[in-house]
Amino acid sequence: MMGEYGHGWGMGWWWIVGLIILIAVIWIVVKAMNRQSTTSQESKKTAREILDERYAQGKIDKAEYEKRKKDLM
């Protein structure tokens, strides 16, 4: 009788472990999908937007910016 109670109590904890594993797997999948959508959004920038950002960050000077902007038009 004691063996059955002990076995039942041990089985009661396994559903919690399974639930934790399931939540962790779902969390990992959601994070991976979110990372992919962020990457795809960044790659959809136009050439003009990228040029504007580079100029704003100081990576290119005004002469280079104007030259490349003219090339894009």
Order of alpha helices (4+ residues) and beta strands (2+ residues): alpha-alpha-alpha
